[in-house]
Amino acid sequence: MNTKSLRIATLAVFLINIVLIFLVDLFTIEMLPDKAISGNGNPAVILWFIELPMYLLLLAGIALIVHRERYLMHHNRARISIILLVLLAVSILLQVDKAQRIHDQIDGLIDEFGWLNQYTNTIYINFYSFLSGILLMLFIQSVITLIRYRFNQTR
């Protein structure tokens, strides 16, 4: 597959991922004070089985594009790694904050449901976890590129 086709396919998978994240958010029920607990089951869990493979496909597409185009080879490698690490840390902190807010909102109200239910889908599938995975993959790629570059220079 040439790079142009790979970019188009990755863009299509990216857009599908964004739509699926939106749909998971739409089908996740928000716990409201003084409201009854929903007994409708967890319709968003069906979307998980579509989102997770699509997300892995997106990560593979981005990794291939970055590798083929050698984006990480053309710039200051150490600076890119540090920037990616900082962005990853911020994204993870925002993810933890989101999870904590959802936990505080439902604390003690639905203990019998466990942690995968119609109220907690967005703890796992959301923009922050989406971004964190992409940033982690890019950070790992940048560190590997940096190590290879340094190793080749010492030869």
N, C-alpha and C positions, 0 to 999 in steps of 0.2 A: 504494500500500500504506500503510495507516495505521500509526501508531507501535506500537500494540499487536501487530499482526501481525508487524511488523518485529522487535520484541523477541522474540517467540516463535520466529520463524524463525532469528534470530541465536543464540538460546539452543540451539536444536536443532543448528545448525551447530557451535557451541562444543562441545557434548557429543560430536558426531561427531569433531571434531578431537582431543579428549582421548582418545577410544577409539583413534583411529588412531595417535597418538603412543605410547600404551601398546603397541599391536600392533607398531609398528616396533621398539620396545625389546624386546619379547618375541621377535621373529624375528631380531634381531641377535645373532650368535654372539659370545660373550665369549672372548677369547684367554686360555687358561689355560696356566701354565707346565708344561712336560713333557707336553703333550698334542699330538696330531697336528693338523695343519691340516685344517679341514673342507673337503670337496670338494662340498658340497651346493649350491653356487651361492648366489645372493642372493635368497631369497624375499621379503625386506622391500622390495626395489626396486619390486615391484608396488604396494605400499601408497603409495609416493611419488607415483604418478600419480593417486591418489585424494586424498591429503593436501594436496598443493600447491594444486589448484583449490579445495578446501574451505577451506583457510587464507586464500586470497585473498578468497573469498566472506565469510568471517568478518570479515576486516579491513574490507571494504566495508560490511558490516552494522553493525559498531561505529562506523565513521566516520559513516554516515548517522544512526544513533541520536544520537550526540554532537552532530552538526550540527543535527538537527531539534529536539532538546530544549534546545539551547543551554547545555549543561552548563558549557562553558568561559567563558560570558559572565557567569555569576552569581557567580563567586568571584574572588578575587585572581588575576588572570591571570598576572602575573610569578611569583608564588609557585608556582602550578601548573606552569608551565614548568620552573622550577628543580627542583621535586620529581620531575617526570617525567624530566628529564635525569639526575638522580642515580640514580634507579631504573634507567634505561636503562644507565648506566655500570656499575652493580653487576651487572645481568643479563648484559651483554657480558663482563665479567670472569669471571663464573661459567661462561659459555659457553666462553671461551678456556681456562679451567682444565680443564673437562671434556674438551675436544679434546686438550689437552696430556697429560692422563692416559691417554687412549685411545692417543695416538701413542706415549707411552713404553711402554705395554703391548705394542704390536705392532711396535715399532721393529726394522727389519731382518728380521723374520720372514716378511713377505708382500709384499716389494717388487714381485714380479711381478704382483700384483693391482691396483695403482694405489690411488687414494684413495677409490674408490667400490666397496666390496666388502662381504661379509657381516660384517665386523668393524667397519666404520666408519659404518654407517648412523646411529647415534646421535650422531655428531659433527654431523650436519646437521639431523636431525629429533629434537628433544628439547624438554623444557619450557623451557629457557633461551632457545633460539632462538624458540620460540613466544611467550614473554613479551617478548623483545626486539623482535619485529616489532610487537606490539600497542603497546608503550611508544613505539617510534619513530613510529608512525602518530599516536598521541595527542600526542606532543611536537610534531610538525610541525603538527598541527591547532591546538595551543595557541599556537604561535609565530605562525601565520597570523592567528589570532583576536586576539592581542595587537597585531600590526602593524595590522590593520584598525581596532581600537579606537583606537589612538594616531593613526592617520591621520584617522579621523572626528572626533576631538577637536580636531585642529589646524585643521580647516576653519572 
